[in-house]
Amino acid sequence: MTTGAEVQFTKEVIEKGDDQYRHFVKETAEQTTDIIGKHLYEFRQFSGASVDKEDVPEIFVLLVSYFEVYPELLKTDGIFRVAASQDKIEELQIHISTGNYSYITELEKDPHVVANFLKKVLKYMGEPLCTYDLYGRFRDVSDAGQEEEKVKRLKEICSLLPTINKNVFIFIIKFFRKVIEQSSLNRMNLHNLATVITPNLFRPFELTANDLIFAGHLVETFKLMINRYREIFGLVA
């Protein structure tokens, strides 16, 4: 039996999102390179011709391209799990915020800085990639029972995502699958990768202790999204 004290504990707000992003109006967005803490609609958009990168903010294209230019760095032990120098992350952030993207080419030997900066970009978005409105539905996917029912429910939820959120999900999932392919060397298998990335993608407007209980469920949901993203996002096989 749950006591009154326990109920109060689960409802206590640990962290709250920024009110200005609760119901963000995309028409008012002004795109910038200073993207930490900003809404996804405020991220400067990629202007290249690649269909693969269409409608994906350029910061994600830049950070993923770093590992495409230096593919051997995906083999780095603990990539996306091992911490990096905060000073170096902040230095990269300063250069990125001023549009000096060429600075990233100087980090060939420090993939942990780029990996941690990507996590930071995702973690501090004004609204999480899952969106505040859909967080609860993602959280409750675990209640669906069998995997096929969960996939069906995820298809429904992801169809409700704004197009730009959906595009970023697909783009980074494709990248994370490449990271996982090197798990025999980097030790970042599906579970390990999802464990460190999931908290940066899914969060409610008001985080409570009860939400922390569901953290493991969301990891399992994101693992399923990585494994079966084509079906879930309705991509042509």
C-alpha positions as CSV (number, residue, x, y, z in Angstrom):
1,M,0.0,0.0,0.0
2,T,1.3,3.4,-1.0
3,T,1.6,6.0,1.9
4,G,0.8,9.6,1.5
5,A,4.5,10.5,2.0
6,E,5.4,8.2,-0.9
7,V,2.8,9.8,-3.2
8,Q,4.2,13.2,-2.3
9,F,7.7,12.0,-3.1
10,T,6.8,10.7,-6.6
11,K,5.0,14.0,-7.4
12,E,7.8,16.3,-6.3
13,V,9.2,18.2,-9.2
14,I,13.0,17.7,-9.5
15,E,13.5,19.8,-12.6
16,K,11.3,22.0,-14.7
17,G,11.6,23.0,-18.4
18,D,11.7,26.6,-19.6
19,D,8.2,28.0,-19.9
20,Q,9.0,29.9,-23.1
21,Y,9.4,26.5,-24.9
22,R,6.4,24.8,-23.4
23,H,4.2,25.9,-26.4
24,F,6.8,27.2,-28.7
25,V,5.5,29.0,-31.9
26,K,7.8,28.0,-34.7
27,E,6.7,31.0,-36.8
28,T,8.5,33.3,-34.3
29,A,11.8,31.3,-34.4
30,E,15.0,33.1,-35.4
31,Q,17.7,30.7,-36.4
32,T,21.1,30.9,-34.8
33,T,24.4,29.1,-34.5
34,D,24.3,29.7,-30.7
35,I,22.0,26.6,-30.2
36,I,22.6,25.3,-26.7
37,G,19.4,25.6,-24.7
38,K,17.4,26.8,-27.8
39,H,14.4,25.2,-29.4
40,L,15.0,22.9,-32.4
41,Y,13.2,25.5,-34.7
42,E,15.9,28.0,-33.7
43,F,18.7,25.7,-34.9
44,R,20.2,26.9,-38.2
45,Q,19.1,24.6,-41.0
46,F,21.3,22.6,-43.2
47,S,21.5,24.1,-46.7
48,G,23.2,21.3,-48.6
49,A,21.7,19.4,-51.5
50,S,21.8,15.9,-49.9
51,V,18.3,14.3,-49.6
52,D,19.7,12.4,-46.6
53,K,20.3,15.6,-44.7
54,E,17.3,17.6,-45.9
55,D,15.5,19.4,-43.1
56,V,18.1,18.4,-40.5
57,P,19.7,21.3,-38.5
58,E,23.3,21.8,-39.6
59,I,24.8,21.2,-36.2
60,F,23.8,17.5,-36.4
61,V,25.1,17.2,-39.9
62,L,28.4,18.8,-38.8
63,L,28.9,16.5,-35.7
64,V,28.0,13.3,-37.5
65,S,30.1,14.3,-40.5
66,Y,33.1,14.6,-38.2
67,F,32.9,10.8,-37.7
68,E,32.2,10.2,-41.4
69,V,35.5,12.0,-42.2
70,Y,37.3,10.1,-39.5
71,P,35.4,6.7,-39.4
72,E,38.2,5.1,-37.5
73,L,37.2,7.2,-34.5
74,L,33.9,5.2,-34.2
75,K,36.1,2.4,-32.9
76,T,37.2,4.5,-29.9
77,D,36.7,2.6,-26.6
78,G,33.6,4.0,-24.8
79,I,32.6,6.6,-27.4
80,F,29.5,8.4,-26.1
81,R,30.1,6.9,-22.6
82,V,33.5,8.2,-21.6
83,A,33.5,11.8,-20.3
84,A,35.6,14.5,-22.0
85,S,37.3,17.7,-20.8
86,Q,34.7,20.2,-19.9
87,D,37.1,23.0,-20.9
88,K,37.5,21.5,-24.4
89,I,33.7,21.0,-24.7
90,E,33.1,24.6,-23.8
91,E,35.8,25.7,-26.2
92,L,34.1,23.8,-29.0
93,Q,30.8,25.3,-28.0
94,I,32.2,28.8,-28.2
95,H,33.5,28.2,-31.7
96,I,30.2,26.6,-32.8
97,S,28.1,29.4,-31.4
98,T,30.0,31.9,-33.4
99,G,29.7,29.9,-36.6
100,N,33.4,28.8,-36.7
101,Y,32.6,25.2,-37.8
102,S,36.1,24.7,-39.2
103,Y,37.4,24.4,-35.6
104,I,36.0,20.9,-35.4
105,T,38.7,19.7,-37.9
106,E,41.3,20.4,-35.2
107,L,39.7,17.7,-33.0
108,E,40.8,14.6,-35.0
109,K,42.4,13.0,-31.9
110,D,39.7,13.9,-29.5
111,P,36.4,12.2,-30.5
112,H,35.1,12.2,-26.9
113,V,34.8,16.0,-27.1
114,V,32.7,15.8,-30.2
115,A,30.6,12.9,-28.9
116,N,30.0,14.7,-25.6
117,F,29.1,17.9,-27.3
118,L,26.5,16.1,-29.4
119,K,25.0,14.7,-26.2
120,K,25.0,18.2,-24.7
121,V,23.2,19.7,-27.7
122,L,20.5,17.1,-27.4
123,K,20.3,17.3,-23.6
124,Y,19.9,21.0,-23.4
125,M,17.4,21.6,-26.2
126,G,14.7,24.0,-25.1
127,E,12.2,21.2,-25.8
128,P,13.4,17.6,-26.0
129,L,13.4,15.7,-29.3
130,C,10.5,13.6,-28.1
131,T,8.5,16.9,-27.4
132,Y,6.8,17.7,-24.2
133,D,3.4,16.7,-25.5
134,L,4.5,13.2,-26.6
135,Y,6.8,12.3,-23.7
136,G,4.1,10.6,-21.7
137,R,3.1,8.4,-24.7
138,F,6.8,7.4,-25.3
139,R,7.1,6.6,-21.5
140,D,4.1,4.4,-21.6
141,V,5.1,2.3,-24.6
142,S,6.4,-0.3,-22.2
143,D,2.8,-1.0,-21.2
144,A,2.0,-2.3,-24.7
145,G,3.2,-5.9,-23.9
146,Q,4.6,-7.8,-26.9
147,E,7.2,-6.2,-29.2
148,E,4.9,-6.0,-32.2
149,E,2.3,-4.0,-30.2
150,K,5.1,-1.7,-29.0
151,V,6.2,-1.1,-32.6
152,K,2.6,-0.4,-33.6
153,R,2.3,2.1,-30.8
154,L,5.6,3.8,-31.6
155,K,4.5,4.1,-35.3
156,E,1.5,6.0,-34.1
157,I,3.4,8.2,-31.7
158,C,6.2,9.0,-34.1
159,S,3.7,10.0,-36.8
160,L,2.6,12.8,-34.5
161,L,6.1,14.2,-34.2
162,P,6.8,17.5,-36.0
163,T,8.6,16.8,-39.2
164,I,11.9,18.3,-38.1
165,N,11.9,16.2,-34.9
166,K,11.2,13.1,-36.9
167,N,14.0,13.9,-39.4
168,V,16.5,14.4,-36.5
169,F,15.5,11.2,-34.9
170,I,16.0,9.3,-38.1
171,F,19.3,11.0,-38.8
172,I,20.9,10.3,-35.4
173,I,19.5,6.8,-35.2
174,K,21.2,5.9,-38.5
175,F,24.4,7.3,-37.1
176,F,24.1,5.5,-33.8
177,R,23.6,2.2,-35.7
178,K,27.0,2.8,-37.2
179,V,28.4,3.3,-33.7
180,I,26.8,0.0,-32.6
181,E,28.3,-1.8,-35.6
182,Q,31.7,-1.1,-34.1
183,S,30.8,-2.4,-30.6
184,S,33.3,-5.2,-30.7
185,L,35.9,-2.5,-30.6
186,N,34.2,0.5,-28.9
187,R,32.2,-1.6,-26.4
188,M,29.1,0.4,-27.2
189,N,26.5,-2.2,-28.0
190,L,22.8,-1.5,-28.4
191,H,22.1,-1.5,-24.7
192,N,25.1,0.6,-23.7
193,L,24.5,3.2,-26.4
194,A,20.8,3.5,-25.7
195,T,21.5,3.8,-21.9
196,V,23.7,6.9,-22.3
197,I,21.7,8.6,-25.1
198,T,18.1,8.0,-24.0
199,P,18.1,10.6,-21.1
200,N,19.1,13.3,-23.6
201,L,16.2,12.6,-25.9
202,F,13.2,12.0,-23.6
203,R,12.3,14.2,-20.7
204,P,9.0,15.7,-19.4
205,F,8.3,19.4,-18.8
206,E,8.3,18.7,-15.1
207,L,10.7,15.9,-14.1
208,T,9.6,14.0,-11.0
209,A,11.0,11.1,-9.0
210,N,8.3,9.0,-10.7
211,D,9.8,9.7,-14.1
212,L,13.2,8.4,-12.9
213,I,11.5,5.1,-12.2
214,F,10.6,4.9,-15.9
215,A,14.1,5.7,-17.2
216,G,14.9,2.0,-17.8
217,H,11.6,1.6,-19.7
218,L,12.5,4.5,-22.0
219,V,15.9,2.9,-22.7
220,E,14.1,-0.2,-23.9
221,T,11.8,1.9,-26.0
222,F,14.8,3.7,-27.7
223,K,16.5,0.3,-28.3
224,L,13.4,-0.8,-30.2
225,M,13.4,2.5,-32.1
226,I,17.0,1.9,-33.2
227,N,16.4,-1.7,-34.2
228,R,13.2,-1.1,-36.1
229,Y,13.4,2.5,-37.1
230,R,12.4,1.9,-40.7
231,E,9.0,0.4,-39.7
232,I,8.4,2.9,-36.9
233,F,9.1,6.0,-39.0
234,G,7.5,4.6,-42.1
235,L,10.6,4.5,-44.3
236,V,10.6,2.6,-47.6
237,A,12.5,-0.7,-47.2
